[in-house]
């Protein structure tokens, strides 16, 4: 085949090629080996630079992904805040329209209920058990305590009447001047708040000095009263 030029002084190592043995100069062999080493080192350097570039690219991509996710979260939170604000405004406007449409029902109904409950509470067991009391004959609403009785020596339009210092469950009509057995007085009819029965009157003003003690006091006719609670058996008659 090919002829190898060999300079003088070179040692030719023996290489087997097939069935033939040839001698290769040492210089050529070293040159081949050094070129292979250079190639392998350059490959390592190239691979190292490529790996670092790849890692940097991967880190950049990771940072970009994280930044993108952060931006998406911020945008989602902003959308949620806008939606919450919109819903809150709609709810406020809805209830404002309801309140504006029916203000009287919301304000007046609790007041009326409170007044009604107060009346019922006053009628139901106003005086504790054991208290001597005078009640309405027609509905048994409590009218006065026995301790508030001033005098039994009065006359009403239907017979005997009692004078009391204070009463309960009583309503008053308009005041008017009347000539009574004891002179001219300004009086107002009183009635039971539960059954509306007229019971007697209230002295609003006495024109004579001797009758001034009656002012602000109440006359209840015996025919409209009954004794309740702590009376003994023999005390129930008037």
FIKOLZA-1660 file (N, C-alpha, C; in steps of 0.1 Angstrom, whole numbers, plus 5000, padded with zeros to 4 digits):
% residues 238
   i   px   py   pz ch aa at
   1 5007 4988 5000  A  X  N
   1 5000 5000 5000  A  X CA
   1 5008 5013 5000  A  X  C
   2 5008 5020 5012  A  X  N
   2 5013 5033 5013  A  X CA
   2 5027 5032 5019  A  X  C
   3 5036 5041 5014  A  X  N
   3 5050 5042 5020  A  X CA
   3 5051 5052 5030  A  X  C
   4 5057 5050 5041  A  X  N
   4 5059 5059 5052  A  X CA
   4 5073 5064 5051  A  X  C
   5 5074 5077 5051  A  X  N
   5 5088 5083 5052  A  X CA
   5 5092 5084 5066  A  X  C
   6 5104 5079 5068  A  X  N
   6 5109 5078 5082  A  X CA
   6 5123 5085 5082  A  X  C
   7 5124 5095 5091  A  X  N
   7 5137 5102 5092  A  X CA
   7 5146 5094 5100  A  X  C
   8 5159 5097 5098  A  X  N
   8 5169 5090 5105  A  X CA
   8 5169 5093 5120  A  X  C
   9 5171 5083 5127  A  X  N
   9 5172 5085 5142  A  X CA
   9 5158 5082 5149  A  X  C
  10 5147 5081 5141  A  X  N
  10 5134 5078 5147  A  X CA
  10 5132 5063 5150  A  X  C
  11 5126 5060 5161  A  X  N
  11 5123 5046 5165  A  X CA
  11 5109 5043 5160  A  X  C
  12 5108 5033 5153  A  X  N
  12 5095 5029 5147  A  X CA
  12 5089 5018 5156  A  X  C
  13 5078 5022 5163  A  X  N
  13 5071 5011 5170  A  X CA
  13 5063 5002 5160  A  X  C
  14 5061 4991 5165  A  X  N
  14 5055 4980 5157  A  X CA
  14 5040 4980 5159  A  X  C
  15 5032 4981 5148  A  X  N
  15 5018 4980 5149  A  X CA
  15 5013 4969 5139  A  X  C
  16 5004 4962 5144  A  X  N
  16 4999 4951 5136  A  X CA
  16 4987 4956 5128  A  X  C
  17 4987 4954 5115  A  X  N
  17 4976 4958 5107  A  X CA
  17 4972 4945 5099  A  X  C
  18 4961 4939 5103  A  X  N
  18 4957 4927 5097  A  X CA
  18 4968 4916 5101  A  X  C
  19 4973 4910 5091  A  X  N
  19 4984 4900 5092  A  X CA
  19 4998 4906 5091  A  X  C
  20 4998 4919 5089  A  X  N
  20 5011 4926 5087  A  X CA
  20 5015 4934 5099  A  X  C
  21 5027 4935 5102  A  X  N
  21 5033 4943 5112  A  X CA
  21 5041 4954 5106  A  X  C
  22 5037 4967 5110  A  X  N
  22 5044 4978 5105  A  X CA
  22 5050 4986 5116  A  X  C
  23 5060 4994 5114  A  X  N
  23 5066 5003 5124  A  X CA
  23 5062 5017 5121  A  X  C
  24 5057 5024 5131  A  X  N
  24 5052 5038 5130  A  X CA
  24 5061 5047 5138  A  X  C
  25 5066 5058 5132  A  X  N
  25 5075 5067 5140  A  X CA
  25 5069 5072 5152  A  X  C
  26 5077 5074 5163  A  X  N
  26 5072 5079 5176  A  X CA
  26 5066 5093 5175  A  X  C
  27 5072 5101 5167  A  X  N
  27 5068 5115 5165  A  X CA
  27 5054 5116 5160  A  X  C
  28 5051 5107 5150  A  X  N
  28 5038 5107 5145  A  X CA
  28 5028 5103 5155  A  X  C
  29 5031 5093 5163  A  X  N
  29 5022 5088 5173  A  X CA
  29 5019 5098 5184  A  X  C
  30 5030 5105 5188  A  X  N
  30 5028 5116 5198  A  X CA
  30 5019 5127 5193  A  X  C
  31 5022 5131 5181  A  X  N
  31 5013 5141 5175  A  X CA
  31 4999 5137 5174  A  X  C
  32 4996 5125 5171  A  X  N
  32 4982 5120 5170  A  X CA
  32 4976 5120 5184  A  X  C
  33 4984 5116 5194  A  X  N
  33 4979 5115 5208  A  X CA
  33 4976 5130 5213  A  X  C
  34 4985 5139 5210  A  X  N
  34 4983 5153 5215  A  X CA
  34 4971 5159 5208  A  X  C
  35 4969 5156 5196  A  X  N
  35 4957 5162 5189  A  X CA
  35 4944 5156 5195  A  X  C
  36 4944 5144 5199  A  X  N
  36 4933 5138 5205  A  X CA
  36 4930 5144 5218  A  X  C
  37 4941 5147 5226  A  X  N
  37 4939 5153 5239  A  X CA
  37 4933 5167 5237  A  X  C
  38 4938 5175 5227  A  X  N
  38 4933 5188 5225  A  X CA
  38 4918 5188 5221  A  X  C
  39 4915 5178 5213  A  X  N
  39 4901 5177 5209  A  X CA
  39 4892 5174 5221  A  X  C
  40 4896 5165 5230  A  X  N
  40 4888 5161 5241  A  X CA
  40 4887 5173 5251  A  X  C
  41 4898 5181 5253  A  X  N
  41 4897 5192 5262  A  X CA
  41 4888 5203 5257  A  X  C
  42 4889 5205 5244  A  X  N
  42 4880 5215 5238  A  X CA
  42 4865 5211 5239  A  X  C
  43 4863 5197 5237  A  X  N
  43 4849 5192 5239  A  X CA
  43 4844 5195 5253  A  X  C
  44 4853 5192 5263  A  X  N
  44 4849 5194 5277  A  X CA
  44 4846 5209 5279  A  X  C
  45 4855 5218 5274  A  X  N
  45 4852 5232 5276  A  X CA
  45 4839 5236 5270  A  X  C
  46 4837 5231 5257  A  X  N
  46 4825 5235 5250  A  X CA
  46 4812 5230 5258  A  X  C
  47 4814 5217 5263  A  X  N
  47 4802 5211 5270  A  X CA
  47 4800 5219 5283  A  X  C
  48 4811 5223 5290  A  X  N
  48 4809 5231 5302  A  X CA
  48 4803 5244 5300  A  X  C
  49 4807 5251 5289  A  X  N
  49 4801 5264 5286  A  X CA
  49 4786 5262 5282  A  X  C
  50 4784 5252 5275  A  X  N
  50 4770 5249 5271  A  X CA
  50 4761 5246 5283  A  X  C
  51 4766 5238 5293  A  X  N
  51 4759 5235 5305  A  X CA
  51 4756 5247 5313  A  X  C
  52 4766 5256 5314  A  X  N
  52 4763 5268 5322  A  X CA
  52 4753 5277 5315  A  X  C
  53 4754 5278 5302  A  X  N
  53 4744 5286 5295  A  X CA
  53 4730 5280 5296  A  X  C
  54 4729 5266 5296  A  X  N
  54 4716 5260 5298  A  X CA
  54 4710 5262 5312  A  X  C
  55 4719 5262 5322  A  X  N
  55 4714 5264 5335  A  X CA
  55 4710 5278 5337  A  X  C
  56 4717 5288 5331  A  X  N
  56 4713 5302 5332  A  X CA
  56 4700 5304 5325  A  X  C
  57 4698 5298 5313  A  X  N
  57 4685 5299 5306  A  X CA
  57 4674 5293 5314  A  X  C
  58 4677 5281 5321  A  X  N
  58 4666 5275 5329  A  X CA
  58 4663 5283 5341  A  X  C
  59 4673 5290 5347  A  X  N
  59 4670 5299 5358  A  X CA
  59 4662 5311 5354  A  X  C
  60 4665 5316 5342  A  X  N
  60 4658 5328 5337  A  X CA
  60 4643 5324 5334  A  X  C
  61 4642 5312 5328  A  X  N
  61 4628 5307 5325  A  X CA
  61 4620 5305 5338  A  X  C
  62 4627 5300 5348  A  X  N
  62 4620 5298 5361  A  X CA
  62 4616 5311 5367  A  X  C
  63 4625 5321 5367  A  X  N
  63 4622 5334 5372  A  X CA
  63 4610 5341 5364  A  X  C
  64 4610 5339 5351  A  X  N
  64 4600 5344 5343  A  X CA
  64 4586 5338 5346  A  X  C
  65 4587 5324 5348  A  X  N
  65 4574 5317 5352  A  X CA
  65 4569 5323 5366  A  X  C
  66 4578 5324 5375  A  X  N
  66 4574 5329 5389  A  X CA
  66 4568 5343 5388  A  X  C
  67 4575 5352 5380  A  X  N
  67 4570 5365 5378  A  X CA
  67 4556 5365 5371  A  X  C
  68 4555 5356 5361  A  X  N
  68 4542 5355 5354  A  X CA
  68 4531 5351 5364  A  X  C
  69 4534 5341 5372  A  X  N
  69 4524 5336 5382  A  X CA
  69 4520 5347 5392  A  X  C
  70 4531 5355 5396  A  X  N
  70 4528 5366 5406  A  X CA
  70 4519 5376 5399  A  X  C
  71 4522 5379 5387  A  X  N
  71 4513 5389 5380  A  X CA
  71 4499 5384 5378  A  X  C
  72 4497 5371 5375  A  X  N
  72 4484 5365 5374  A  X CA
  72 4476 5366 5387  A  X  C
  73 4484 5363 5398  A  X  N
  73 4477 5363 5412  A  X CA
  73 4473 5377 5415  A  X  C
  74 4481 5387 5412  A  X  N
  74 4478 5401 5414  A  X CA
  74 4465 5405 5406  A  X  C
  75 4465 5401 5393  A  X  N
  75 4454 5404 5385  A  X CA
  75 4441 5398 5390  A  X  C
  76 4442 5385 5394  A  X  N
  76 4430 5378 5400  A  X CA
  76 4425 5384 5412  A  X  C
  77 4434 5388 5421  A  X  N
  77 4430 5395 5434  A  X CA
  77 4423 5409 5430  A  X  C
  78 4429 5416 5421  A  X  N
  78 4423 5428 5417  A  X CA
  78 4409 5426 5411  A  X  C
  79 4407 5416 5403  A  X  N
  79 4394 5413 5398  A  X CA
  79 4384 5409 5409  A  X  C
  80 4389 5401 5419  A  X  N
  80 4380 5398 5430  A  X CA
  80 4376 5410 5438  A  X  C
  81 4385 5419 5440  A  X  N
  81 4382 5432 5447  A  X CA
  81 4371 5440 5440  A  X  C
  82 4373 5441 5426  A  X  N
  82 4363 5448 5418  A  X CA
  82 4350 5441 5419  A  X  C
  83 4349 5428 5418  A  X  N
  83 4337 5421 5419  A  X CA
  83 4330 5422 5432  A  X  C
  84 4338 5422 5443  A  X  N
  84 4332 5423 5457  A  X CA
  84 4326 5437 5458  A  X  C
  85 4333 5447 5453  A  X  N
  85 4329 5461 5454  A  X CA
  85 4316 5463 5446  A  X  C
  86 4315 5457 5434  A  X  N
  86 4303 5458 5426  A  X CA
  86 4291 5451 5433  A  X  C
  87 4293 5439 5439  A  X  N
  87 4282 5432 5445  A  X CA
  87 4278 5440 5458  A  X  C
  88 4287 5445 5465  A  X  N
  88 4284 5453 5477  A  X CA
  88 4275 5465 5474  A  X  C
  89 4279 5472 5463  A  X  N
  89 4271 5484 5459  A  X CA
  89 4257 5480 5455  A  X  C
  90 4256 5468 5448  A  X  N
  90 4243 5464 5444  A  X CA
  90 4234 5460 5456  A  X  C
  91 4240 5453 5466  A  X  N
  91 4233 5449 5478  A  X CA
  91 4228 5462 5485  A  X  C
  92 4237 5471 5487  A  X  N
  92 4234 5484 5494  A  X CA
  92 4222 5491 5487  A  X  C
  93 4223 5492 5474  A  X  N
  93 4213 5499 5466  A  X CA
  93 4199 5492 5467  A  X  C
  94 4200 5478 5468  A  X  N
  94 4188 5470 5469  A  X CA
  94 4181 5473 5482  A  X  C
  95 4188 5472 5493  A  X  N
  95 4182 5474 5506  A  X CA
  95 4178 5489 5508  A  X  C
  96 4186 5498 5502  A  X  N
  96 4182 5512 5503  A  X CA
  96 4168 5514 5497  A  X  C
  97 4166 5508 5485  A  X  N
  97 4153 5509 5479  A  X CA
  97 4142 5503 5487  A  X  C
  98 4145 5492 5494  A  X  N
  98 4134 5486 5503  A  X CA
  98 4131 5495 5514  A  X  C
  99 4142 5501 5521  A  X  N
  99 4140 5509 5532  A  X CA
  99 4132 5522 5528  A  X  C
 100 4135 5527 5516  A  X  N
 100 4129 5539 5512  A  X CA
 100 4114 5537 5508  A  X  C
 101 4111 5524 5504  A  X  N
 101 4097 5521 5500  A  X CA
 101 4088 5519 5512  A  X  C
 102 4093 5513 5523  A  X  N
 102 4084 5511 5535  A  X CA
 102 4090 5516 5548  A  X  C
 103 4092 5529 5549  A  X  N
 103 4098 5534 5561  A  X CA
 103 4088 5534 5573  A  X  C
 104 4075 5536 5570  A  X  N
 104 4065 5537 5581  A  X CA
 104 4063 5523 5588  A  X  C
 105 4064 5512 5580  A  X  N
 105 4062 5499 5586  A  X CA
 105 4073 5496 5596  A  X  C
 106 4085 5500 5592  A  X  N
 106 4097 5496 5600  A  X CA
 106 4097 5505 5613  A  X  C
 107 4092 5517 5612  A  X  N
 107 4093 5526 5624  A  X CA
 107 4081 5525 5633  A  X  C
 108 4069 5525 5627  A  X  N
 108 4058 5526 5635  A  X CA
 108 4053 5513 5642  A  X  C
 109 4056 5502 5635  A  X  N
 109 4051 5489 5640  A  X CA
 109 4057 5485 5654  A  X  C
 110 4070 5487 5656  A  X  N
 110 4075 5484 5670  A  X CA
 110 4070 5493 5681  A  X  C
 111 4067 5506 5678  A  X  N
 111 4061 5515 5688  A  X CA
 111 4047 5510 5692  A  X  C
 112 4039 5507 5682  A  X  N
 112 4025 5502 5685  A  X CA
 112 4026 5490 5693  A  X  C
 113 4035 5480 5689  A  X  N
 113 4036 5468 5697  A  X CA
 113 4040 5470 5711  A  X  C
 114 4049 5479 5713  A  X  N
 114 4054 5482 5727  A  X CA
 114 4043 5488 5735  A  X  C
 115 4034 5497 5730  A  X  N
 115 4023 5502 5737  A  X CA
 115 4013 5492 5741  A  X  C
 116 4010 5483 5731  A  X  N
 116 4001 5472 5733  A  X CA
 116 4006 5463 5744  A  X  C
 117 4018 5459 5744  A  X  N
 117 4024 5450 5754  A  X CA
 117 4024 5457 5767  A  X  C
 118 4026 5470 5768  A  X  N
 118 4026 5477 5781  A  X CA
 118 4012 5476 5787  A  X  C
 119 4002 5478 5779  A  X  N
 119 3988 5477 5784  A  X CA
 119 3985 5464 5790  A  X  C
 120 3989 5453 5782  A  X  N
 120 3986 5440 5787  A  X CA
 120 3993 5437 5799  A  X  C
 121 4006 5441 5800  A  X  N
 121 4014 5438 5812  A  X CA
 121 4008 5446 5824  A  X  C
 122 4003 5458 5822  A  X  N
 122 3997 5465 5833  A  X CA
 122 3984 5458 5838  A  X  C
 123 3976 5453 5829  A  X  N
 123 3964 5446 5833  A  X CA
 123 3967 5433 5840  A  X  C
 124 3976 5425 5835  A  X  N
 124 3979 5412 5840  A  X CA
 124 3987 5412 5853  A  X  C
 125 3981 5409 5864  A  X  N
 125 3987 5407 5877  A  X CA
 125 3995 5420 5880  A  X  C
 126 3989 5432 5879  A  X  N
 126 3996 5444 5882  A  X CA
 126 4000 5445 5897  A  X  C
 127 3990 5441 5906  A  X  N
 127 3993 5441 5920  A  X CA
 127 3997 5427 5924  A  X  C
 128 4007 5425 5933  A  X  N
 128 4011 5411 5937  A  X CA
 128 4000 5405 5945  A  X  C
 129 4000 5392 5945  A  X  N
 129 3991 5384 5953  A  X CA
 129 3992 5388 5968  A  X  C
 130 3980 5389 5975  A  X  N
 130 3980 5393 5989  A  X CA
 130 3977 5408 5991  A  X  C
 131 3978 5416 5980  A  X  N
 131 3975 5430 5981  A  X CA
 131 3960 5432 5980  A  X  C
 132 3955 5439 5990  A  X  N
 132 3940 5443 5989  A  X CA
 132 3938 5453 5978  A  X  C
 133 3930 5449 5968  A  X  N
 133 3928 5457 5956  A  X CA
 133 3914 5458 5952  A  X  C
 134 3910 5469 5945  A  X  N
 134 3897 5470 5939  A  X CA
 134 3899 5469 5924  A  X  C
 135 3890 5460 5918  A  X  N
 135 3891 5457 5904  A  X CA
 135 3878 5461 5897  A  X  C
 136 3879 5461 5883  A  X  N
 136 3867 5464 5875  A  X CA
 136 3858 5452 5876  A  X  C
 137 3845 5455 5879  A  X  N
 137 3836 5444 5880  A  X CA
 137 3834 5437 5866  A  X  C
 138 3836 5444 5855  A  X  N
 138 3832 5439 5842  A  X CA
 138 3844 5431 5836  A  X  C
 139 3856 5434 5839  A  X  N
 139 3867 5427 5832  A  X CA
 139 3878 5423 5842  A  X  C
 140 3876 5426 5855  A  X  N
 140 3886 5423 5866  A  X CA
 140 3900 5429 5864  A  X  C
 141 3901 5440 5857  A  X  N
 141 3913 5447 5856  A  X CA
 141 3915 5454 5869  A  X  C
 142 3927 5454 5875  A  X  N
 142 3930 5461 5887  A  X CA
 142 3928 5476 5885  A  X  C
 143 3922 5483 5895  A  X  N
 143 3920 5497 5895  A  X CA
 143 3927 5505 5905  A  X  C
 144 3927 5500 5918  A  X  N
 144 3934 5508 5928  A  X CA
 144 3937 5498 5940  A  X  C
 145 3947 5502 5948  A  X  N
 145 3950 5495 5960  A  X CA
 145 3941 5501 5972  A  X  C
 146 3938 5492 5981  A  X  N
 146 3930 5497 5993  A  X CA
 146 3938 5508 6000  A  X  C
 147 3951 5507 6000  A  X  N
 147 3959 5517 6007  A  X CA
 147 3958 5531 6001  A  X  C
 148 3953 5532 5988  A  X  N
 148 3951 5545 5981  A  X CA
 148 3937 5551 5984  A  X  C
 149 3929 5544 5992  A  X  N
 149 3915 5549 5994  A  X CA
 149 3916 5561 6004  A  X  C
 150 3909 5572 6000  A  X  N
 150 3908 5584 6009  A  X CA
 150 3895 5584 6017  A  X  C
 151 3884 5582 6009  A  X  N
 151 3871 5583 6016  A  X CA
 151 3861 5575 6009  A  X  C
 152 3851 5570 6017  A  X  N
 152 3840 5562 6012  A  X CA
 152 3827 5570 6012  A  X  C
 153 3828 5583 6015  A  X  N
 153 3816 5591 6017  A  X CA
 153 3813 5600 6005  A  X  C
 154 3812 5594 5994  A  X  N
 154 3809 5601 5982  A  X CA
 154 3798 5595 5974  A  X  C
 155 3791 5603 5966  A  X  N
 155 3780 5598 5958  A  X CA
 155 3783 5600 5943  A  X  C
 156 3781 5590 5935  A  X  N
 156 3782 5591 5921  A  X CA
 156 3769 5592 5914  A  X  C
 157 3769 5591 5901  A  X  N
 157 3756 5592 5894  A  X CA
 157 3747 5580 5895  A  X  C
 158 3753 5569 5900  A  X  N
 158 3746 5556 5902  A  X CA
 158 3747 5551 5916  A  X  C
 159 3749 5560 5925  A  X  N
 159 3750 5556 5939  A  X CA
 159 3763 5558 5946  A  X  C
 160 3766 5550 5956  A  X  N
 160 3778 5552 5964  A  X CA
 160 3791 5552 5956  A  X  C
 161 3801 5560 5960  A  X  N
 161 3813 5561 5953  A  X CA
 161 3825 5563 5963  A  X  C
 162 3837 5559 5959  A  X  N
 162 3849 5560 5967  A  X CA
 162 3858 5570 5961  A  X  C
 163 3866 5577 5970  A  X  N
 163 3876 5587 5965  A  X CA
 163 3890 5581 5967  A  X  C
 164 3897 5580 5956  A  X  N
 164 3911 5574 5957  A  X CA
 164 3921 5584 5953  A  X  C
 165 3933 5582 5959  A  X  N
 165 3944 5591 5957  A  X CA
 165 3951 5588 5943  A  X  C
 166 3952 5575 5939  A  X  N
 166 3957 5572 5926  A  X CA
 166 3951 5559 5922  A  X  C
 167 3950 5557 5908  A  X  N
 167 3944 5545 5902  A  X CA
 167 3953 5540 5891  A  X  C
 168 3950 5528 5886  A  X  N
 168 3957 5522 5875  A  X CA
 168 3947 5517 5864  A  X  C
 169 3952 5515 5852  A  X  N
 169 3944 5510 5841  A  X CA
 169 3932 5519 5839  A  X  C
 170 3934 5532 5840  A  X  N
 170 3923 5542 5838  A  X CA
 170 3926 5551 5827  A  X  C
 171 3916 5554 5819  A  X  N
 171 3917 5565 5809  A  X CA
 171 3909 5577 5812  A  X  C
 172 3912 5589 5808  A  X  N
 172 3905 5601 5811  A  X CA
 172 3899 5607 5798  A  X  C
 173 3887 5612 5799  A  X  N
 173 3881 5620 5788  A  X CA
 173 3885 5635 5789  A  X  C
 174 3878 5643 5781  A  X  N
 174 3881 5657 5782  A  X CA
 174 3875 5664 5795  A  X  C
 175 3882 5674 5799  A  X  N
 175 3877 5681 5811  A  X CA
 175 3866 5691 5808  A  X  C
 176 3856 5692 5818  A  X  N
 176 3845 5701 5817  A  X CA
 176 3840 5705 5830  A  X  C
 177 3834 5717 5831  A  X  N
 177 3829 5722 5844  A  X CA
 177 3815 5716 5847  A  X  C
 178 3814 5711 5860  A  X  N
 178 3801 5706 5864  A  X CA
 178 3798 5711 5878  A  X  C
 179 3785 5713 5881  A  X  N
 179 3781 5716 5894  A  X CA
 179 3777 5703 5901  A  X  C
 180 3785 5700 5911  A  X  N
 180 3783 5688 5919  A  X CA
 180 3777 5691 5933  A  X  C
 181 3775 5681 5941  A  X  N
 181 3769 5684 5954  A  X CA
 181 3777 5693 5963  A  X  C
 182 3790 5693 5960  A  X  N
 182 3799 5701 5968  A  X CA
 182 3804 5714 5961  A  X  C
 183 3797 5717 5950  A  X  N
 183 3800 5730 5943  A  X CA
 183 3805 5728 5929  A  X  C
 184 3810 5739 5923  A  X  N
 184 3815 5739 5909  A  X CA
 184 3829 5733 5909  A  X  C
 185 3831 5723 5900  A  X  N
 185 3844 5717 5897  A  X CA
 185 3846 5715 5882  A  X  C
 186 3859 5714 5879  A  X  N
 186 3863 5710 5865  A  X CA
 186 3867 5695 5866  A  X  C
 187 3859 5686 5859  A  X  N
 187 3861 5672 5861  A  X CA
 187 3863 5666 5847  A  X  C
 188 3868 5653 5847  A  X  N
 188 3869 5645 5834  A  X CA
 188 3865 5631 5837  A  X  C
 189 3856 5626 5829  A  X  N
 189 3852 5612 5831  A  X CA
 189 3863 5603 5830  A  X  C
 190 3863 5592 5838  A  X  N
 190 3874 5582 5837  A  X CA
 190 3867 5568 5833  A  X  C
 191 3875 5560 5826  A  X  N
 191 3869 5547 5821  A  X CA
 191 3880 5537 5822  A  X  C
 192 3876 5524 5823  A  X  N
 192 3885 5513 5823  A  X CA
 192 3892 5511 5810  A  X  C
 193 3905 5511 5810  A  X  N
 193 3912 5510 5797  A  X CA
 193 3911 5496 5791  A  X  C
 194 3906 5486 5798  A  X  N
 194 3905 5473 5793  A  X CA
 194 3891 5471 5786  A  X  C
 195 3881 5474 5793  A  X  N
 195 3867 5472 5788  A  X CA
 195 3860 5485 5784  A  X  C
 196 3866 5496 5786  A  X  N
 196 3861 5509 5783  A  X CA
 196 3848 5513 5790  A  X  C
 197 3845 5507 5801  A  X  N
 197 3833 5511 5809  A  X CA
 197 3836 5524 5817  A  X  C
 198 3827 5533 5817  A  X  N
 198 3828 5545 5825  A  X CA
 198 3827 5542 5840  A  X  C
 199 3836 5546 5848  A  X  N
 199 3837 5542 5862  A  X CA
 199 3834 5554 5871  A  X  C
 200 3837 5566 5867  A  X  N
 200 3835 5578 5876  A  X CA
 200 3841 5590 5870  A  X  C
 201 3849 5598 5877  A  X  N
 201 3855 5609 5872  A  X CA
 201 3868 5613 5880  A  X  C
 202 3875 5623 5874  A  X  N
 202 3887 5628 5881  A  X CA
 202 3885 5643 5883  A  X  C
 203 3888 5647 5895  A  X  N
 203 3888 5662 5898  A  X CA
 203 3900 5669 5892  A  X  C
 204 3898 5677 5882  A  X  N
 204 3908 5685 5876  A  X CA
 204 3911 5698 5884  A  X  C
 205 3900 5704 5888  A  X  N
 205 3901 5717 5894  A  X CA
 205 3889 5720 5903  A  X  C
 206 3892 5725 5915  A  X  N
 206 3881 5729 5925  A  X CA
 206 3881 5744 5926  A  X  C
 207 3869 5750 5924  A  X  N
 207 3869 5765 5925  A  X CA
 207 3867 5770 5939  A  X  C
 208 3863 5762 5948  A  X  N
 208 3862 5766 5962  A  X CA
 208 3875 5761 5970  A  X  C
 209 3879 5770 5979  A  X  N
 209 3892 5767 5986  A  X CA
 209 3890 5754 5995  A  X  C
 210 3878 5752 6000  A  X  N
 210 3876 5740 6009  A  X CA
 210 3876 5727 6001  A  X  C
 211 3875 5728 5988  A  X  N
 211 3875 5716 5980  A  X CA
 211 3888 5713 5972  A  X  C
 212 3898 5721 5975  A  X  N
 212 3911 5719 5968  A  X CA
 212 3917 5706 5970  A  X  C
 213 3915 5699 5981  A  X  N
 213 3921 5686 5984  A  X CA
 213 3917 5675 5974  A  X  C
 214 3906 5678 5967  A  X  N
 214 3901 5668 5957  A  X CA
 214 3909 5668 5944  A  X  C
 215 3916 5679 5941  A  X  N
 215 3923 5681 5928  A  X CA
 215 3933 5670 5926  A  X  C
 216 3931 5663 5914  A  X  N
 216 3940 5652 5910  A  X CA
 216 3936 5639 5916  A  X  C
 217 3925 5639 5923  A  X  N
 217 3920 5626 5929  A  X CA
 217 3909 5620 5920  A  X  C
 218 3905 5608 5923  A  X  N
 218 3896 5600 5914  A  X CA
 218 3884 5595 5922  A  X  C
 219 3872 5596 5916  A  X  N
 219 3860 5590 5921  A  X CA
 219 3857 5577 5913  A  X  C
 220 3855 5566 5920  A  X  N
 220 3850 5554 5913  A  X CA
 220 3837 5549 5920  A  X  C
 221 3827 5547 5912  A  X  N
 221 3814 5542 5917  A  X CA
 221 3815 5528 5922  A  X  C
 222 3809 5525 5933  A  X  N
 222 3810 5512 5939  A  X CA
 222 3803 5501 5930  A  X  C
 223 3793 5505 5922  A  X  N
 223 3786 5496 5914  A  X CA
 223 3795 5490 5903  A  X  C
 224 3806 5496 5900  A  X  N
 224 3816 5491 5890  A  X CA
 224 3828 5484 5895  A  X  C
 225 3828 5482 5909  A  X  N
 225 3840 5477 5915  A  X CA
 225 3838 5463 5922  A  X  C
 226 3848 5455 5923  A  X  N
 226 3848 5443 5931  A  X CA
 226 3861 5442 5939  A  X  C
 227 3861 5436 5951  A  X  N
 227 3873 5435 5959  A  X CA
 227 3880 5422 5955  A  X  C
 228 3893 5423 5952  A  X  N
 228 3901 5412 5948  A  X CA
 228 3913 5410 5957  A  X  C
 229 3920 5398 5956  A  X  N
 229 3933 5395 5962  A  X CA
 229 3932 5392 5977  A  X  C
 230 3938 5401 5985  A  X  N
 230 3940 5397 5999  A  X CA
 230 3929 5400 6009  A  X  C
 231 3917 5401 6004  A  X  N
 231 3906 5404 6013  A  X CA
 231 3902 5391 6021  A  X  C
 232 3898 5393 6033  A  X  N
 232 3892 5382 6041  A  X CA
 232 3878 5379 6036  A  X  C
 233 3873 5368 6040  A  X  N
 233 3859 5364 6035  A  X CA
 233 3849 5374 6039  A  X  C
 234 3850 5379 6051  A  X  N
 234 3840 5389 6056  A  X CA
 234 3842 5403 6052  A  X  C
 235 3853 5406 6045  A  X  N
 235 3856 5419 6040  A  X CA
 235 3852 5422 6026  A  X  C
 236 3847 5413 6019  A  X  N
 236 3845 5414 6005  A  X CA
 236 3833 5423 6002  A  X  C
 237 3824 5425 6011  A  X  N
 237 3812 5433 6009  A  X CA
 237 3816 5448 6010  A  X  C
 238 3809 5457 6003  A  X  N
 238 3812 5471 6003  A  X CA
 238 3803 5477 6014  A  X  C
% end
